[in-house]
Amino acid sequence: MLSYIIRRILYAVPIIIGVNVLTALLFFYVNTPDDMARQVLGEKNVTPAAIENWKRDHGYDLPAFVNTEEPGLKKVTETVFFQKSVPLLWFDFSRSDRNNIDIGQEIRTRMWASLAISVPMFMAGVAVNLFLAMMLAYYRATYIDIWGVILAVVLMSVSTLFYIIGGQYILGKLLRLFPISGFDAGLHSVKFLVLPVIIGIIASIGTGVRFYRTVFLEEINKDYVRTARAKGLTEGRVLFKHALKNAMIPVLTNVVVSIPFLFYGSLILETFFAIPGLGSFTIDAIQSQDFAIVRSMVYLGSILYIIGLIMTDISYTLVDPRVRFE
């Protein structure tokens, strides 16, 4: 298993480099360092000298990818891309362009707020979706199944923004059950987390139930299930014991790959509920055109995605002995 993990990590190196190159290309061509300097210093009355000073202070005065004025290896090392992207390999996120804050420290602080909302939402969401999908599969081809599918399609057709705004208005403003937004430290944060967690679970029901129901229906039509029924097993025992176990690979593909992204939080929910997590941190950086933070969060996202894929492959071997590390 160790050799397999090492091989997968080595495969990930060109992917990570490619992500960094694409991020730099998009940012430099859509928003040049001169534009970044003007946005930070102010669009009006900013002088060329002030722009050059800002670029020099933040390391953007070098060429983007190739420095033709330098000899040998310095043609590559004396560039913005090399000096900004290479330190990311050992998780040196440096400081932000706009506020000069320590990005690594900010990530370590904000990830707990993201985990506080994403972990319960993820665990409860998976449990609810699996349970409802199995119920629909159990009552397949009945009115319960038909209306359940219709409701799932309706739920997955509604924008997440509708759930957020509707939940804040009904549960927060009209019924006053939960605070509309905000955050607090320690156990006091629970009252601020309940509403976004509930909304996150409801918003995921449509897509989750549809996906898991399809997986279960495909599984219960296989030969081993017909054999189990022929042996006289009840439909519930066939579904919950035999079909569920054999349907775990597509379920794990959907679930395990999402686990590392729990650190990333929820971009939309954190923004609307004023939760100081990594999701709102990323949105704020995009809005303020802070390339250092955006670059760090994109890099972190690519690392988390690769970790999720490796975890998924490992989990396959735990539920299906036929899967080997080859």
Contacts in CASP RR format, 6 or more apart in sequence:
PFRMAT RR
TARGET T0000
AUTHOR 0000-0000-0000
METHOD contacts of the structure
MODEL  1
MLSYIIRRILYAVPIIIGVNVLTALLFFYVNTPDDMARQVLGEKNVTPAA
IENWKRDHGYDLPAFVNTEEPGLKKVTETVFFQKSVPLLWFDFSRSDRNN
IDIGQEIRTRMWASLAISVPMFMAGVAVNLFLAMMLAYYRATYIDIWGVI
LAVVLMSVSTLFYIIGGQYILGKLLRLFPISGFDAGLHSVKFLVLPVIIG
IIASIGTGVRFYRTVFLEEINKDYVRTARAKGLTEGRVLFKHALKNAMIP
VLTNVVVSIPFLFYGSLILETFFAIPGLGSFTIDAIQSQDFAIVRSMVYL
GSILYIIGLIMTDISYTLVDPRVRFE
1 314 0 8 1.000
1 317 0 8 1.000
1 325 0 8 1.000
3 325 0 8 1.000
4 313 0 8 1.000
4 325 0 8 1.000
4 326 0 8 1.000
5 310 0 8 1.000
5 314 0 8 1.000
8 306 0 8 1.000
8 309 0 8 1.000
8 310 0 8 1.000
8 313 0 8 1.000
9 306 0 8 1.000
9 310 0 8 1.000
12 306 0 8 1.000
15 302 0 8 1.000
15 306 0 8 1.000
16 89 0 8 1.000
16 299 0 8 1.000
16 302 0 8 1.000
16 303 0 8 1.000
16 306 0 8 1.000
19 298 0 8 1.000
19 299 0 8 1.000
19 302 0 8 1.000
20 81 0 8 1.000
20 85 0 8 1.000
20 88 0 8 1.000
20 295 0 8 1.000
20 298 0 8 1.000
20 299 0 8 1.000
21 81 0 8 1.000
23 294 0 8 1.000
23 295 0 8 1.000
23 298 0 8 1.000
23 299 0 8 1.000
24 64 0 8 1.000
24 65 0 8 1.000
24 80 0 8 1.000
24 81 0 8 1.000
24 84 0 8 1.000
24 85 0 8 1.000
24 295 0 8 1.000
27 291 0 8 1.000
27 294 0 8 1.000
27 295 0 8 1.000
28 64 0 8 1.000
28 80 0 8 1.000
31 289 0 8 1.000
31 291 0 8 1.000
33 55 0 8 1.000
33 60 0 8 1.000
33 61 0 8 1.000
33 80 0 8 1.000
34 51 0 8 1.000
34 55 0 8 1.000
35 289 0 8 1.000
36 60 0 8 1.000
36 97 0 8 1.000
36 289 0 8 1.000
36 291 0 8 1.000
37 46 0 8 1.000
37 50 0 8 1.000
37 51 0 8 1.000
37 54 0 8 1.000
37 55 0 8 1.000
37 60 0 8 1.000
38 46 0 8 1.000
38 51 0 8 1.000
39 288 0 8 1.000
39 289 0 8 1.000
40 54 0 8 1.000
40 97 0 8 1.000
40 98 0 8 1.000
41 50 0 8 1.000
41 51 0 8 1.000
41 54 0 8 1.000
52 61 0 8 1.000
54 60 0 8 1.000
55 61 0 8 1.000
58 97 0 8 1.000
58 292 0 8 1.000
59 80 0 8 1.000
59 83 0 8 1.000
59 84 0 8 1.000
60 80 0 8 1.000
62 78 0 8 1.000
62 79 0 8 1.000
62 80 0 8 1.000
62 83 0 8 1.000
63 78 0 8 1.000
63 79 0 8 1.000
63 80 0 8 1.000
64 79 0 8 1.000
64 80 0 8 1.000
64 81 0 8 1.000
65 79 0 8 1.000
65 80 0 8 1.000
65 81 0 8 1.000
66 75 0 8 1.000
66 76 0 8 1.000
66 79 0 8 1.000
67 74 0 8 1.000
67 75 0 8 1.000
67 76 0 8 1.000
67 78 0 8 1.000
67 79 0 8 1.000
68 75 0 8 1.000
70 78 0 8 1.000
76 82 0 8 1.000
77 83 0 8 1.000
84 94 0 8 1.000
84 292 0 8 1.000
84 295 0 8 1.000
85 295 0 8 1.000
85 299 0 8 1.000
87 93 0 8 1.000
87 94 0 8 1.000
88 295 0 8 1.000
88 296 0 8 1.000
88 299 0 8 1.000
91 104 0 8 1.000
93 102 0 8 1.000
93 103 0 8 1.000
93 104 0 8 1.000
93 107 0 8 1.000
93 292 0 8 1.000
93 296 0 8 1.000
94 103 0 8 1.000
94 292 0 8 1.000
94 296 0 8 1.000
95 101 0 8 1.000
95 102 0 8 1.000
95 103 0 8 1.000
95 292 0 8 1.000
96 103 0 8 1.000
96 106 0 8 1.000
96 285 0 8 1.000
96 290 0 8 1.000
96 292 0 8 1.000
96 293 0 8 1.000
97 290 0 8 1.000
97 291 0 8 1.000
97 292 0 8 1.000
97 293 0 8 1.000
98 288 0 8 1.000
98 289 0 8 1.000
98 290 0 8 1.000
99 290 0 8 1.000
103 292 0 8 1.000
103 293 0 8 1.000
103 296 0 8 1.000
104 296 0 8 1.000
106 281 0 8 1.000
107 278 0 8 1.000
107 281 0 8 1.000
107 296 0 8 1.000
107 300 0 8 1.000
110 276 0 8 1.000
110 277 0 8 1.000
110 278 0 8 1.000
110 281 0 8 1.000
111 263 0 8 1.000
111 277 0 8 1.000
111 278 0 8 1.000
113 183 0 8 1.000
113 189 0 8 1.000
113 270 0 8 1.000
113 275 0 8 1.000
113 276 0 8 1.000
113 277 0 8 1.000
114 262 0 8 1.000
114 263 0 8 1.000
114 264 0 8 1.000
114 265 0 8 1.000
114 266 0 8 1.000
114 270 0 8 1.000
114 275 0 8 1.000
114 277 0 8 1.000
114 278 0 8 1.000
114 279 0 8 1.000
115 262 0 8 1.000
115 263 0 8 1.000
115 265 0 8 1.000
116 189 0 8 1.000
116 193 0 8 1.000
117 193 0 8 1.000
117 196 0 8 1.000
117 197 0 8 1.000
117 265 0 8 1.000
117 266 0 8 1.000
117 269 0 8 1.000
117 270 0 8 1.000
117 275 0 8 1.000
118 261 0 8 1.000
118 262 0 8 1.000
118 263 0 8 1.000
118 264 0 8 1.000
118 265 0 8 1.000
118 266 0 8 1.000
119 262 0 8 1.000
120 193 0 8 1.000
120 197 0 8 1.000
121 196 0 8 1.000
121 197 0 8 1.000
121 200 0 8 1.000
121 201 0 8 1.000
121 266 0 8 1.000
122 258 0 8 1.000
122 259 0 8 1.000
122 262 0 8 1.000
124 197 0 8 1.000
124 201 0 8 1.000
125 200 0 8 1.000
125 201 0 8 1.000
125 204 0 8 1.000
125 205 0 8 1.000
126 255 0 8 1.000
128 201 0 8 1.000
128 205 0 8 1.000
129 204 0 8 1.000
129 205 0 8 1.000
129 206 0 8 1.000
129 208 0 8 1.000
129 209 0 8 1.000
129 211 0 8 1.000
129 212 0 8 1.000
130 212 0 8 1.000
130 251 0 8 1.000
132 205 0 8 1.000
132 209 0 8 1.000
133 208 0 8 1.000
133 209 0 8 1.000
133 211 0 8 1.000
133 212 0 8 1.000
133 213 0 8 1.000
133 215 0 8 1.000
133 216 0 8 1.000
134 212 0 8 1.000
134 216 0 8 1.000
134 239 0 8 1.000
134 240 0 8 1.000
134 244 0 8 1.000
135 144 0 8 1.000
136 144 0 8 1.000
136 145 0 8 1.000
136 148 0 8 1.000
136 149 0 8 1.000
136 209 0 8 1.000
136 213 0 8 1.000
137 145 0 8 1.000
137 213 0 8 1.000
137 216 0 8 1.000
137 217 0 8 1.000
137 220 0 8 1.000
137 239 0 8 1.000
137 243 0 8 1.000
138 235 0 8 1.000
138 236 0 8 1.000
138 239 0 8 1.000
139 145 0 8 1.000
140 217 0 8 1.000
140 220 0 8 1.000
148 209 0 8 1.000
149 210 0 8 1.000
149 213 0 8 1.000
151 206 0 8 1.000
152 205 0 8 1.000
152 206 0 8 1.000
152 208 0 8 1.000
152 209 0 8 1.000
152 210 0 8 1.000
152 213 0 8 1.000
153 206 0 8 1.000
153 210 0 8 1.000
155 202 0 8 1.000
155 203 0 8 1.000
155 205 0 8 1.000
155 206 0 8 1.000
156 206 0 8 1.000
156 207 0 8 1.000
156 210 0 8 1.000
160 200 0 8 1.000
160 203 0 8 1.000
160 268 0 8 1.000
161 268 0 8 1.000
163 199 0 8 1.000
163 200 0 8 1.000
163 202 0 8 1.000
163 203 0 8 1.000
164 196 0 8 1.000
164 199 0 8 1.000
164 268 0 8 1.000
164 269 0 8 1.000
164 272 0 8 1.000
164 273 0 8 1.000
165 272 0 8 1.000
167 195 0 8 1.000
167 199 0 8 1.000
168 180 0 8 1.000
168 181 0 8 1.000
168 195 0 8 1.000
168 272 0 8 1.000
171 177 0 8 1.000
171 178 0 8 1.000
171 195 0 8 1.000
171 198 0 8 1.000
172 178 0 8 1.000
172 179 0 8 1.000
172 180 0 8 1.000
172 195 0 8 1.000
173 180 0 8 1.000
177 195 0 8 1.000
178 191 0 8 1.000
178 192 0 8 1.000
178 194 0 8 1.000
178 195 0 8 1.000
179 191 0 8 1.000
179 192 0 8 1.000
179 195 0 8 1.000
180 195 0 8 1.000
180 273 0 8 1.000
181 192 0 8 1.000
181 272 0 8 1.000
181 273 0 8 1.000
181 274 0 8 1.000
182 192 0 8 1.000
182 273 0 8 1.000
182 274 0 8 1.000
182 275 0 8 1.000
183 189 0 8 1.000
183 192 0 8 1.000
183 273 0 8 1.000
183 274 0 8 1.000
183 275 0 8 1.000
183 276 0 8 1.000
184 191 0 8 1.000
184 192 0 8 1.000
192 273 0 8 1.000
192 275 0 8 1.000
193 275 0 8 1.000
195 273 0 8 1.000
196 266 0 8 1.000
196 269 0 8 1.000
196 270 0 8 1.000
196 272 0 8 1.000
196 273 0 8 1.000
196 275 0 8 1.000
199 269 0 8 1.000
200 266 0 8 1.000
200 269 0 8 1.000
211 254 0 8 1.000
212 251 0 8 1.000
215 247 0 8 1.000
215 250 0 8 1.000
215 251 0 8 1.000
216 239 0 8 1.000
216 243 0 8 1.000
216 244 0 8 1.000
216 247 0 8 1.000
218 247 0 8 1.000
219 225 0 8 1.000
219 243 0 8 1.000
219 246 0 8 1.000
219 247 0 8 1.000
220 238 0 8 1.000
220 239 0 8 1.000
220 243 0 8 1.000
222 246 0 8 1.000
224 242 0 8 1.000
224 246 0 8 1.000
225 238 0 8 1.000
225 242 0 8 1.000
225 243 0 8 1.000
228 237 0 8 1.000
228 238 0 8 1.000
228 242 0 8 1.000
229 235 0 8 1.000
229 238 0 8 1.000
233 242 0 8 1.000
245 319 0 8 1.000
248 319 0 8 1.000
248 320 0 8 1.000
249 316 0 8 1.000
249 319 0 8 1.000
249 320 0 8 1.000
252 312 0 8 1.000
252 315 0 8 1.000
252 316 0 8 1.000
252 319 0 8 1.000
253 312 0 8 1.000
256 308 0 8 1.000
256 311 0 8 1.000
256 312 0 8 1.000
256 315 0 8 1.000
257 305 0 8 1.000
257 308 0 8 1.000
257 309 0 8 1.000
257 311 0 8 1.000
257 312 0 8 1.000
259 308 0 8 1.000
259 311 0 8 1.000
260 304 0 8 1.000
260 305 0 8 1.000
260 307 0 8 1.000
260 308 0 8 1.000
260 311 0 8 1.000
261 301 0 8 1.000
261 304 0 8 1.000
261 305 0 8 1.000
263 278 0 8 1.000
263 304 0 8 1.000
264 278 0 8 1.000
264 279 0 8 1.000
264 282 0 8 1.000
264 297 0 8 1.000
264 300 0 8 1.000
264 301 0 8 1.000
264 304 0 8 1.000
265 277 0 8 1.000
265 278 0 8 1.000
265 279 0 8 1.000
266 279 0 8 1.000
267 279 0 8 1.000
267 280 0 8 1.000
267 282 0 8 1.000
267 283 0 8 1.000
269 275 0 8 1.000
270 276 0 8 1.000
270 277 0 8 1.000
270 278 0 8 1.000
270 279 0 8 1.000
270 280 0 8 1.000
270 283 0 8 1.000
271 279 0 8 1.000
271 280 0 8 1.000
271 283 0 8 1.000
274 280 0 8 1.000
278 297 0 8 1.000
281 293 0 8 1.000
281 297 0 8 1.000
282 293 0 8 1.000
282 294 0 8 1.000
282 297 0 8 1.000
284 290 0 8 1.000
285 293 0 8 1.000
285 294 0 8 1.000
285 297 0 8 1.000
286 294 0 8 1.000
313 325 0 8 1.000
316 323 0 8 1.000
317 323 0 8 1.000
317 324 0 8 1.000
317 325 0 8 1.000
END
